[in-house]
Amino acid sequence: MATLESPTTAPSAREQHPREMLQNPAPRPTRRLQLLVWLALCAIWGSTWLAIKLGLQDLPPLTFAGIRFATATLLLGVIVVARSFHLPTGRQDWTLLLYTGFLSITVNYALVFWGEQYISSGLAALLSATVPLFGLPLAHRYLTSEPLTSRKLGGVLLGLAGIGVVFSGELGASGS
């Protein structure tokens, strides 16, 4: 199977500024790699809620969440160093990253880990799947490149229905 190669004159993705990366995207991965990545993401994200429920049997919620995200931070740090990615240098960029990370990761997952003590992992998955439903109108309002379309709304509703079907046996509020 043939793969696309980037021109030899173009700088590597590691050397490009994010705006340049949008203009000169990396070569498209093979279909096989796309399928493998998709399957890995399904396995990882699909098992998140069950893993949290199982971990809460032995650790308090915030300790468990802290260990999980400290491990992820170390892993991503190794990848950043190994691939020589350039981190933002501006104060405004770091302020935005810290604010966004605090709200979307720290607060969000602290509440998820705490809440999953009292609800089933299926209900936690379904509640988490509503996030895009709330994000659609916000993106439409604040991001001119993200208009709200019937296709996007349909996709989010279809995904939500799919999560509901997959976890239909676990949608009770039971914490066990």
TORLUMKOL-909076 format. One record per residue: residue in three letters; residue number from 1; z, y, x of N, C-alpha, C in turn. Coordinates in steps of 0.1 Angstrom, whole numbers. Example, Ala and Ser with C-alpha at 12.3 -4.5 7.8 and 13.67 -1.06 7.14 Angstrom:
2
@resn ALA resi 1 n_z 78 n_y -57 n_x 132 ca_z 78 ca_y -45 ca_x 123 c_z 78 c_y -33 c_x 132
@resn SER resi 2 n_z 71 n_y -22 n_x 128 ca_z 71 ca_y -11 ca_x 137 c_z 79 c_y 0 c_x 129
//
This chain:
176
@resn MET resi 1 n_z 0 n_y -12 n_x 8 ca_z 0 ca_y 0 ca_x 0 c_z 0 c_y 12 c_x 9
@resn ALA resi 2 n_z -9 n_y 21 n_x 7 ca_z -11 ca_y 33 ca_x 15 c_z 0 c_y 44 c_x 11
@resn THR resi 3 n_z 5 n_y 51 n_x 20 ca_z 14 ca_y 62 ca_x 17 c_z 8 c_y 75 c_x 23
@resn LEU resi 4 n_z 12 n_y 86 n_x 16 ca_z 7 ca_y 99 ca_x 21 c_z 15 c_y 103 c_x 33
@resn GLU resi 5 n_z 8 n_y 110 n_x 42 ca_z 15 ca_y 115 ca_x 54 c_z 13 c_y 130 c_x 54
@resn SER resi 6 n_z 24 n_y 137 n_x 58 ca_z 23 ca_y 151 ca_x 59 c_z 14 c_y 155 c_x 71
@resn PRO resi 7 n_z 8 n_y 167 n_x 70 ca_z 0 ca_y 172 ca_x 82 c_z 9 c_y 173 c_x 94
@resn THR resi 8 n_z 3 n_y 171 n_x 106 ca_z 11 ca_y 172 ca_x 118 c_z 15 c_y 186 c_x 121
@resn THR resi 9 n_z 8 n_y 196 n_x 116 ca_z 11 ca_y 210 ca_x 119 c_z 22 c_y 215 c_x 111
@resn ALA resi 10 n_z 26 n_y 209 n_x 99 ca_z 36 ca_y 214 ca_x 91 c_z 50 c_y 210 c_x 97
@resn PRO resi 11 n_z 60 n_y 220 n_x 96 ca_z 73 ca_y 216 ca_x 101 c_z 79 c_y 205 c_x 92
@resn SER resi 12 n_z 89 n_y 198 n_x 98 ca_z 95 ca_y 188 ca_x 90 c_z 104 c_y 194 c_x 80
@resn ALA resi 13 n_z 108 n_y 186 n_x 70 ca_z 117 ca_y 191 ca_x 59 c_z 130 c_y 196 c_x 64
@resn ARG resi 14 n_z 134 n_y 191 n_x 76 ca_z 147 ca_y 196 ca_x 82 c_z 146 c_y 210 c_x 87
@resn GLU resi 15 n_z 134 n_y 214 n_x 91 ca_z 132 ca_y 227 ca_x 98 c_z 128 c_y 237 c_x 88
@resn GLN resi 16 n_z 125 n_y 233 n_x 75 ca_z 120 ca_y 243 ca_x 66 c_z 131 c_y 249 c_x 58
@resn HIS resi 17 n_z 129 n_y 262 n_x 54 ca_z 138 ca_y 269 ca_x 45 c_z 136 c_y 263 c_x 31
@resn PRO resi 18 n_z 146 n_y 263 n_x 22 ca_z 144 ca_y 257 ca_x 9 c_z 132 c_y 263 c_x 1
@resn ARG resi 19 n_z 129 n_y 275 n_x 3 ca_z 117 ca_y 281 ca_x -4 c_z 104 c_y 275 c_x 1
@resn GLU resi 20 n_z 104 n_y 272 n_x 15 ca_z 92 ca_y 266 ca_x 21 c_z 91 c_y 252 c_x 16
@resn MET resi 21 n_z 102 n_y 245 n_x 14 ca_z 102 ca_y 231 ca_x 10 c_z 95 c_y 230 c_x -4
@resn LEU resi 22 n_z 97 n_y 240 n_x -12 ca_z 90 ca_y 239 ca_x -25 c_z 75 c_y 241 c_x -24
@resn GLN resi 23 n_z 71 n_y 249 n_x -14 ca_z 57 ca_y 252 ca_x -12 c_z 50 c_y 241 c_x -5
@resn ASN resi 24 n_z 57 n_y 234 n_x 4 ca_z 52 ca_y 223 ca_x 12 c_z 60 c_y 210 c_x 10
@resn PRO resi 25 n_z 59 n_y 204 n_x -2 ca_z 68 ca_y 193 ca_x -4 c_z 65 c_y 181 c_x 5
@resn ALA resi 26 n_z 75 n_y 173 n_x 6 ca_z 74 ca_y 161 ca_x 15 c_z 64 c_y 151 c_x 8
@resn PRO resi 27 n_z 58 n_y 142 n_x 15 ca_z 49 ca_y 132 ca_x 9 c_z 56 c_y 124 c_x -2
@resn ARG resi 28 n_z 49 n_y 120 n_x -12 ca_z 54 ca_y 113 ca_x -23 c_z 58 c_y 99 c_x -19
@resn PRO resi 29 n_z 70 n_y 94 n_x -22 ca_z 74 ca_y 81 ca_x -18 c_z 66 c_y 70 c_x -26
@resn THR resi 30 n_z 65 n_y 58 n_x -21 ca_z 58 ca_y 48 ca_x -27 c_z 64 c_y 44 c_x -40
@resn ARG resi 31 n_z 57 n_y 37 n_x -49 ca_z 62 ca_y 33 ca_x -62 c_z 74 c_y 23 c_x -60
@resn ARG resi 32 n_z 73 n_y 15 n_x -50 ca_z 83 ca_y 5 ca_x -48 c_z 96 c_y 12 c_x -44
@resn LEU resi 33 n_z 96 n_y 22 n_x -36 ca_z 107 ca_y 30 ca_x -32 c_z 113 c_y 37 c_x -44
@resn GLN resi 34 n_z 104 n_y 43 n_x -52 ca_z 109 ca_y 50 ca_x -64 c_z 116 c_y 41 c_x -73
@resn LEU resi 35 n_z 111 n_y 29 n_x -75 ca_z 118 ca_y 19 ca_x -84 c_z 131 c_y 15 c_x -78
@resn LEU resi 36 n_z 132 n_y 13 n_x -65 ca_z 145 ca_y 9 ca_x -58 c_z 155 c_y 20 c_x -60
@resn VAL resi 37 n_z 151 n_y 32 n_x -58 ca_z 160 ca_y 44 ca_x -59 c_z 165 c_y 45 c_x -73
@resn TRP resi 38 n_z 156 n_y 44 n_x -83 ca_z 159 ca_y 44 ca_x -97 c_z 169 c_y 33 c_x -101
@resn LEU resi 39 n_z 167 n_y 21 n_x -96 ca_z 176 ca_y 10 ca_x -99 c_z 190 c_y 12 c_x -93
@resn ALA resi 40 n_z 190 n_y 18 n_x -81 ca_z 203 ca_y 20 ca_x -74 c_z 210 c_y 31 c_x -81
@resn LEU resi 41 n_z 203 n_y 42 n_x -86 ca_z 210 ca_y 52 ca_x -93 c_z 215 c_y 47 c_x -107
@resn CYS resi 42 n_z 208 n_y 39 n_x -113 ca_z 212 ca_y 33 ca_x -126 c_z 225 c_y 25 c_x -124
@resn ALA resi 43 n_z 225 n_y 17 n_x -113 ca_z 237 ca_y 8 ca_x -110 c_z 249 c_y 17 c_x -107
@resn ILE resi 44 n_z 247 n_y 27 n_x -98 ca_z 258 ca_y 36 ca_x -94 c_z 263 c_y 44 c_x -106
@resn TRP resi 45 n_z 254 n_y 51 n_x -112 ca_z 259 ca_y 60 ca_x -123 c_z 263 c_y 52 c_x -135
@resn GLY resi 46 n_z 257 n_y 41 n_x -138 ca_z 260 ca_y 33 ca_x -149 c_z 274 c_y 26 c_x -148
@resn SER resi 47 n_z 278 n_y 24 n_x -136 ca_z 291 ca_y 17 ca_x -134 c_z 303 c_y 27 c_x -131
@resn THR resi 48 n_z 299 n_y 40 n_x -131 ca_z 310 ca_y 50 ca_x -128 c_z 321 c_y 49 c_x -137
@resn TRP resi 49 n_z 319 n_y 49 n_x -150 ca_z 330 ca_y 49 ca_x -160 c_z 338 c_y 37 c_x -159
@resn LEU resi 50 n_z 332 n_y 25 n_x -157 ca_z 340 ca_y 13 ca_x -156 c_z 348 c_y 13 c_x -143
@resn ALA resi 51 n_z 342 n_y 18 n_x -132 ca_z 349 ca_y 19 ca_x -119 c_z 361 c_y 28 c_x -120
@resn ILE resi 52 n_z 360 n_y 39 n_x -128 ca_z 371 ca_y 49 ca_x -129 c_z 382 c_y 41 c_x -137
@resn LYS resi 53 n_z 378 n_y 35 n_x -148 ca_z 388 ca_y 28 ca_x -156 c_z 396 c_y 17 c_x -148
@resn LEU resi 54 n_z 388 n_y 10 n_x -140 ca_z 395 ca_y 0 ca_x -132 c_z 404 c_y 6 c_x -121
@resn GLY resi 55 n_z 399 n_y 16 n_x -115 ca_z 407 ca_y 23 ca_x -104 c_z 420 c_y 29 c_x -109
@resn LEU resi 56 n_z 420 n_y 34 n_x -122 ca_z 432 ca_y 40 ca_x -128 c_z 443 c_y 30 c_x -130
@resn GLN resi 57 n_z 440 n_y 17 n_x -129 ca_z 450 ca_y 7 ca_x -131 c_z 460 c_y 7 c_x -119
@resn ASP resi 58 n_z 455 n_y 12 n_x -107 ca_z 463 ca_y 11 ca_x -95 c_z 466 c_y 25 c_x -90
@resn LEU resi 59 n_z 459 n_y 35 n_x -93 ca_z 461 ca_y 49 ca_x -87 c_z 462 c_y 59 c_x -98
@resn PRO resi 60 n_z 470 n_y 70 n_x -96 ca_z 470 ca_y 81 ca_x -105 c_z 457 c_y 88 c_x -105
@resn PRO resi 61 n_z 453 n_y 94 n_x -116 ca_z 440 ca_y 100 ca_x -117 c_z 435 c_y 110 c_x -106
@resn LEU resi 62 n_z 444 n_y 119 n_x -103 ca_z 440 ca_y 129 ca_x -93 c_z 439 c_y 123 c_x -79
@resn THR resi 63 n_z 448 n_y 114 n_x -76 ca_z 447 ca_y 107 ca_x -63 c_z 434 c_y 99 c_x -62
@resn PHE resi 64 n_z 431 n_y 92 n_x -72 ca_z 419 ca_y 84 ca_x -72 c_z 406 c_y 92 c_x -71
@resn ALA resi 65 n_z 406 n_y 103 n_x -79 ca_z 395 ca_y 113 ca_x -78 c_z 394 c_y 119 c_x -64
@resn GLY resi 66 n_z 405 n_y 122 n_x -59 ca_z 405 ca_y 128 ca_x -45 c_z 400 c_y 119 c_x -35
@resn ILE resi 67 n_z 404 n_y 106 n_x -35 ca_z 399 ca_y 96 ca_x -26 c_z 384 c_y 94 c_x -28
@resn ARG resi 68 n_z 380 n_y 94 n_x -40 ca_z 365 ca_y 91 ca_x -43 c_z 357 c_y 103 c_x -37
@resn PHE resi 69 n_z 361 n_y 115 n_x -39 ca_z 353 ca_y 126 ca_x -35 c_z 355 c_y 130 c_x -20
@resn ALA resi 70 n_z 366 n_y 126 n_x -14 ca_z 368 ca_y 128 ca_x 0 c_z 358 c_y 118 c_x 7
@resn THR resi 71 n_z 357 n_y 106 n_x 2 ca_z 348 ca_y 96 ca_x 8 c_z 334 c_y 100 c_x 7
@resn ALA resi 72 n_z 330 n_y 105 n_x -5 ca_z 317 ca_y 110 ca_x -7 c_z 313 c_y 122 c_x 2
@resn THR resi 73 n_z 323 n_y 131 n_x 4 ca_z 321 ca_y 143 ca_x 12 c_z 319 c_y 138 c_x 27
@resn LEU resi 74 n_z 327 n_y 129 n_x 32 ca_z 325 ca_y 123 ca_x 45 c_z 311 c_y 117 c_x 47
@resn LEU resi 75 n_z 307 n_y 109 n_x 37 ca_z 294 ca_y 102 ca_x 37 c_z 283 c_y 113 c_x 38
@resn LEU resi 76 n_z 283 n_y 123 n_x 29 ca_z 273 ca_y 133 ca_x 29 c_z 273 c_y 141 c_x 41
@resn GLY resi 77 n_z 285 n_y 144 n_x 47 ca_z 286 ca_y 151 ca_x 59 c_z 279 c_y 144 c_x 71
@resn VAL resi 78 n_z 281 n_y 131 n_x 71 ca_z 274 ca_y 123 ca_x 81 c_z 259 c_y 124 c_x 80
@resn ILE resi 79 n_z 254 n_y 123 n_x 67 ca_z 240 ca_y 124 ca_x 64 c_z 234 c_y 138 c_x 69
@resn VAL resi 80 n_z 242 n_y 148 n_x 65 ca_z 238 ca_y 162 ca_x 69 c_z 236 c_y 163 c_x 84
@resn VAL resi 81 n_z 246 n_y 158 n_x 92 ca_z 246 ca_y 159 ca_x 106 c_z 234 c_y 150 c_x 112
@resn ALA resi 82 n_z 233 n_y 138 n_x 107 ca_z 223 ca_y 128 ca_x 112 c_z 209 c_y 133 c_x 109
@resn ARG resi 83 n_z 207 n_y 140 n_x 98 ca_z 193 ca_y 144 ca_x 95 c_z 191 c_y 159 c_x 99
@resn SER resi 84 n_z 201 n_y 165 n_x 105 ca_z 200 ca_y 179 ca_x 110 c_z 196 c_y 189 c_x 99
@resn PHE resi 85 n_z 202 n_y 187 n_x 87 ca_z 200 ca_y 197 ca_x 76 c_z 207 c_y 210 c_x 80
@resn HIS resi 86 n_z 200 n_y 221 n_x 76 ca_z 206 ca_y 234 ca_x 78 c_z 214 c_y 238 c_x 66
@resn LEU resi 87 n_z 227 n_y 241 n_x 68 ca_z 235 ca_y 246 ca_x 57 c_z 233 c_y 261 c_x 54
@resn PRO resi 88 n_z 236 n_y 266 n_x 42 ca_z 235 ca_y 280 ca_x 40 c_z 244 c_y 288 c_x 50
@resn THR resi 89 n_z 240 n_y 300 n_x 53 ca_z 248 ca_y 308 ca_x 62 c_z 253 c_y 321 c_x 55
@resn GLY resi 90 n_z 248 n_y 324 n_x 44 ca_z 252 ca_y 337 ca_x 37 c_z 264 c_y 335 c_x 29
@resn ARG resi 91 n_z 272 n_y 345 n_x 29 ca_z 285 ca_y 345 ca_x 21 c_z 282 c_y 343 c_x 6
@resn GLN resi 92 n_z 272 n_y 350 n_x 1 ca_z 268 ca_y 349 ca_x -13 c_z 265 c_y 334 c_x -16
@resn ASP resi 93 n_z 257 n_y 327 n_x -8 ca_z 254 ca_y 313 ca_x -10 c_z 266 c_y 305 c_x -11
@resn TRP resi 94 n_z 275 n_y 307 n_x -1 ca_z 287 ca_y 298 ca_x -1 c_z 296 c_y 301 c_x -13
@resn THR resi 95 n_z 297 n_y 314 n_x -17 ca_z 305 ca_y 317 ca_x -29 c_z 300 c_y 310 c_x -41
@resn LEU resi 96 n_z 286 n_y 310 n_x -43 ca_z 280 ca_y 303 ca_x -54 c_z 283 c_y 288 c_x -53
@resn LEU resi 97 n_z 281 n_y 283 n_x -41 ca_z 283 ca_y 268 ca_x -40 c_z 298 c_y 264 c_x -43
@resn LEU resi 98 n_z 307 n_y 272 n_x -38 ca_z 321 ca_y 269 ca_x -40 c_z 325 c_y 271 c_x -55
@resn TYR resi 99 n_z 320 n_y 281 n_x -61 ca_z 323 ca_y 283 ca_x -75 c_z 317 c_y 272 c_x -84
@resn THR resi 100 n_z 304 n_y 269 n_x -81 ca_z 298 ca_y 259 ca_x -89 c_z 304 c_y 245 c_x -86
@resn GLY resi 101 n_z 307 n_y 242 n_x -74 ca_z 314 ca_y 229 ca_x -71 c_z 327 c_y 228 c_x -77
@resn PHE resi 102 n_z 335 n_y 239 n_x -77 ca_z 348 ca_y 239 ca_x -83 c_z 347 c_y 236 c_x -98
@resn LEU resi 103 n_z 338 n_y 243 n_x -105 ca_z 337 ca_y 240 ca_x -119 c_z 331 c_y 227 c_x -123
@resn SER resi 104 n_z 319 n_y 224 n_x -117 ca_z 312 ca_y 212 ca_x -121 c_z 317 c_y 199 c_x -115
@resn ILE resi 105 n_z 324 n_y 200 n_x -104 ca_z 329 ca_y 188 ca_x -98 c_z 344 c_y 187 c_x -99
@resn THR resi 106 n_z 351 n_y 196 n_x -93 ca_z 366 ca_y 195 ca_x -93 c_z 372 c_y 195 c_x -107
@resn VAL resi 107 n_z 370 n_y 205 n_x -114 ca_z 376 ca_y 206 ca_x -128 c_z 370 c_y 195 c_x -137
@resn ASN resi 108 n_z 357 n_y 193 n_x -137 ca_z 351 ca_y 183 ca_x -145 c_z 356 c_y 169 c_x -143
@resn TYR resi 109 n_z 356 n_y 165 n_x -130 ca_z 360 ca_y 151 ca_x -127 c_z 375 c_y 150 c_x -128
@resn ALA resi 110 n_z 383 n_y 160 n_x -125 ca_z 398 ca_y 159 ca_x -127 c_z 401 c_y 156 c_x -141
@resn LEU resi 111 n_z 394 n_y 163 n_x -150 ca_z 396 ca_y 160 ca_x -165 c_z 391 c_y 147 c_x -169
@resn VAL resi 112 n_z 379 n_y 143 n_x -163 ca_z 374 ca_y 129 ca_x -167 c_z 384 c_y 118 c_x -162
@resn PHE resi 113 n_z 388 n_y 119 n_x -150 ca_z 397 ca_y 109 ca_x -145 c_z 410 c_y 109 c_x -153
@resn TRP resi 114 n_z 415 n_y 121 n_x -156 ca_z 428 ca_y 121 ca_x -164 c_z 425 c_y 116 c_x -178
@resn GLY resi 115 n_z 414 n_y 120 n_x -184 ca_z 411 ca_y 116 ca_x -198 c_z 409 c_y 102 c_x -200
@resn GLU resi 116 n_z 403 n_y 95 n_x -190 ca_z 399 ca_y 81 ca_x -191 c_z 412 c_y 72 c_x -191
@resn GLN resi 117 n_z 423 n_y 78 n_x -189 ca_z 436 ca_y 70 ca_x -191 c_z 438 c_y 67 c_x -206
@resn TYR resi 118 n_z 432 n_y 76 n_x -214 ca_z 435 ca_y 75 ca_x -229 c_z 423 c_y 71 c_x -237
@resn ILE resi 119 n_z 411 n_y 70 n_x -232 ca_z 400 ca_y 66 ca_x -239 c_z 392 c_y 55 c_x -232
@resn SER resi 120 n_z 384 n_y 48 n_x -239 ca_z 376 ca_y 37 ca_x -233 c_z 366 c_y 43 c_x -224
@resn SER resi 121 n_z 361 n_y 34 n_x -215 ca_z 351 ca_y 39 ca_x -205 c_z 338 c_y 42 c_x -212
@resn GLY resi 122 n_z 335 n_y 34 n_x -223 ca_z 323 ca_y 37 ca_x -231 c_z 323 c_y 51 c_x -238
@resn LEU resi 123 n_z 334 n_y 54 n_x -243 ca_z 335 ca_y 68 ca_x -249 c_z 334 c_y 79 c_x -238
@resn ALA resi 124 n_z 340 n_y 76 n_x -227 ca_z 339 ca_y 86 ca_x -216 c_z 324 c_y 87 c_x -212
@resn ALA resi 125 n_z 317 n_y 76 n_x -211 ca_z 302 ca_y 77 ca_x -208 c_z 295 c_y 85 c_x -218
@resn LEU resi 126 n_z 298 n_y 82 n_x -231 ca_z 291 ca_y 89 ca_x -242 c_z 294 c_y 104 c_x -241
@resn LEU resi 127 n_z 306 n_y 108 n_x -239 ca_z 310 ca_y 122 ca_x -239 c_z 304 c_y 129 c_x -227
@resn SER resi 128 n_z 303 n_y 122 n_x -216 ca_z 296 ca_y 128 ca_x -204 c_z 281 c_y 129 c_x -206
@resn ALA resi 129 n_z 276 n_y 121 n_x -214 ca_z 261 ca_y 121 ca_x -216 c_z 258 c_y 133 c_x -225
@resn THR resi 130 n_z 268 n_y 140 n_x -231 ca_z 265 ca_y 152 ca_x -239 c_z 263 c_y 164 c_x -230
@resn VAL resi 131 n_z 266 n_y 164 n_x -217 ca_z 265 ca_y 175 ca_x -209 c_z 251 c_y 182 c_x -209
@resn PRO resi 132 n_z 240 n_y 174 n_x -208 ca_z 227 ca_y 180 ca_x -209 c_z 224 c_y 187 c_x -222
@resn LEU resi 133 n_z 230 n_y 182 n_x -233 ca_z 229 ca_y 189 ca_x -246 c_z 234 c_y 203 c_x -246
@resn PHE resi 134 n_z 245 n_y 205 n_x -238 ca_z 251 ca_y 218 ca_x -237 c_z 244 c_y 226 c_x -227
@resn GLY resi 135 n_z 238 n_y 219 n_x -217 ca_z 231 ca_y 226 ca_x -206 c_z 217 c_y 232 c_x -211
@resn LEU resi 136 n_z 211 n_y 226 n_x -220 ca_z 198 ca_y 230 ca_x -225 c_z 198 c_y 245 c_x -230
@resn PRO resi 137 n_z 206 n_y 248 n_x -239 ca_z 206 ca_y 262 ca_x -243 c_z 210 c_y 272 c_x -233
@resn LEU resi 138 n_z 219 n_y 268 n_x -224 ca_z 223 ca_y 277 ca_x -213 c_z 212 c_y 279 c_x -203
@resn ALA resi 139 n_z 204 n_y 268 n_x -200 ca_z 193 ca_y 269 ca_x -191 c_z 182 c_y 278 c_x -197
@resn HIS resi 140 n_z 180 n_y 276 n_x -210 ca_z 170 ca_y 284 ca_x -217 c_z 173 c_y 299 c_x -217
@resn ARG resi 141 n_z 186 n_y 302 n_x -218 ca_z 190 ca_y 316 ca_x -218 c_z 190 c_y 323 c_x -205
@resn TYR resi 142 n_z 194 n_y 315 n_x -194 ca_z 196 ca_y 321 ca_x -181 c_z 185 c_y 318 c_x -171
@resn LEU resi 143 n_z 177 n_y 308 n_x -173 ca_z 167 ca_y 304 ca_x -164 c_z 153 c_y 305 c_x -171
@resn THR resi 144 n_z 146 n_y 316 n_x -167 ca_z 133 ca_y 318 ca_x -174 c_z 123 c_y 307 c_x -172
@resn SER resi 145 n_z 125 n_y 299 n_x -161 ca_z 116 ca_y 288 ca_x -158 c_z 120 c_y 275 c_x -166
@resn GLU resi 146 n_z 130 n_y 276 n_x -174 ca_z 135 ca_y 264 ca_x -182 c_z 135 c_y 267 c_x -197
@resn PRO resi 147 n_z 124 n_y 269 n_x -203 ca_z 124 ca_y 271 ca_x -217 c_z 129 c_y 259 c_x -225
@resn LEU resi 148 n_z 135 n_y 261 n_x -236 ca_z 139 ca_y 249 ca_x -245 c_z 127 c_y 245 c_x -252
@resn THR resi 149 n_z 123 n_y 232 n_x -250 ca_z 112 ca_y 227 ca_x -257 c_z 116 c_y 215 c_x -265
@resn SER resi 150 n_z 108 n_y 211 n_x -275 ca_z 111 ca_y 200 ca_x -283 c_z 111 c_y 187 c_x -275
@resn ARG resi 151 n_z 103 n_y 186 n_x -265 ca_z 102 ca_y 174 ca_x -256 c_z 116 c_y 173 c_x -249
@resn LYS resi 152 n_z 121 n_y 184 n_x -243 ca_z 134 ca_y 183 ca_x -236 c_z 145 c_y 179 c_x -245
@resn LEU resi 153 n_z 146 n_y 186 n_x -257 ca_z 156 ca_y 183 ca_x -267 c_z 155 c_y 168 c_x -271
@resn GLY resi 154 n_z 143 n_y 163 n_x -274 ca_z 141 ca_y 150 ca_x -278 c_z 145 c_y 140 c_x -267
@resn GLY resi 155 n_z 142 n_y 143 n_x -254 ca_z 146 ca_y 135 ca_x -243 c_z 162 c_y 134 c_x -242
@resn VAL resi 156 n_z 168 n_y 145 n_x -244 ca_z 183 ca_y 145 ca_x -243 c_z 189 c_y 137 c_x -255
@resn LEU resi 157 n_z 184 n_y 139 n_x -267 ca_z 189 ca_y 132 ca_x -278 c_z 186 c_y 117 c_x -277
@resn LEU resi 158 n_z 174 n_y 113 n_x -272 ca_z 171 ca_y 99 ca_x -270 c_z 180 c_y 93 c_x -260
@resn GLY resi 159 n_z 183 n_y 100 n_x -249 ca_z 192 ca_y 95 ca_x -239 c_z 206 c_y 93 c_x -244
@resn LEU resi 160 n_z 211 n_y 103 n_x -252 ca_z 224 ca_y 102 ca_x -258 c_z 225 c_y 90 c_x -268
@resn ALA resi 161 n_z 214 n_y 88 n_x -276 ca_z 214 ca_y 77 ca_x -285 c_z 214 c_y 64 c_x -277
@resn GLY resi 162 n_z 207 n_y 63 n_x -265 ca_z 207 ca_y 51 ca_x -257 c_z 220 c_y 48 c_x -252
@resn ILE resi 163 n_z 228 n_y 58 n_x -247 ca_z 241 ca_y 56 ca_x -242 c_z 250 c_y 51 c_x -254
@resn GLY resi 164 n_z 248 n_y 57 n_x -265 ca_z 256 ca_y 52 ca_x -277 c_z 253 c_y 38 c_x -280
@resn VAL resi 165 n_z 241 n_y 33 n_x -279 ca_z 237 ca_y 19 ca_x -282 c_z 243 c_y 10 c_x -271
@resn VAL resi 166 n_z 242 n_y 14 n_x -259 ca_z 247 ca_y 5 ca_x -248 c_z 262 c_y 4 c_x -249
@resn PHE resi 167 n_z 269 n_y 14 n_x -252 ca_z 283 ca_y 14 ca_x -252 c_z 289 c_y 13 c_x -266
@resn SER resi 168 n_z 281 n_y 9 n_x -276 ca_z 286 ca_y 9 ca_x -290 c_z 298 c_y 0 c_x -292
@resn GLY resi 169 n_z 300 n_y -10 n_x -284 ca_z 312 ca_y -18 ca_x -286 c_z 324 c_y -12 c_x -280
@resn GLU resi 170 n_z 323 n_y -1 n_x -272 ca_z 334 ca_y 5 ca_x -265 c_z 337 c_y 19 c_x -269
@resn LEU resi 171 n_z 332 n_y 23 n_x -281 ca_z 333 ca_y 37 ca_x -285 c_z 347 c_y 41 c_x -291
@resn GLY resi 172 n_z 356 n_y 32 n_x -292 ca_z 369 ca_y 35 ca_x -297 c_z 377 c_y 44 c_x -288
@resn ALA resi 173 n_z 387 n_y 50 n_x -293 ca_z 395 ca_y 59 ca_x -284 c_z 405 c_y 52 c_x -276
@resn SER resi 174 n_z 406 n_y 39 n_x -277 ca_z 415 ca_y 31 ca_x -270 c_z 415 c_y 33 c_x -255
@resn GLY resi 175 n_z 426 n_y 34 n_x -249 ca_z 427 ca_y 37 ca_x -234 c_z 426 c_y 24 c_x -226
@resn SER resi 176 n_z 426 n_y 12 n_x -233 ca_z 425 ca_y 0 ca_x -225 c_z 412 c_y -6 c_x -224
//
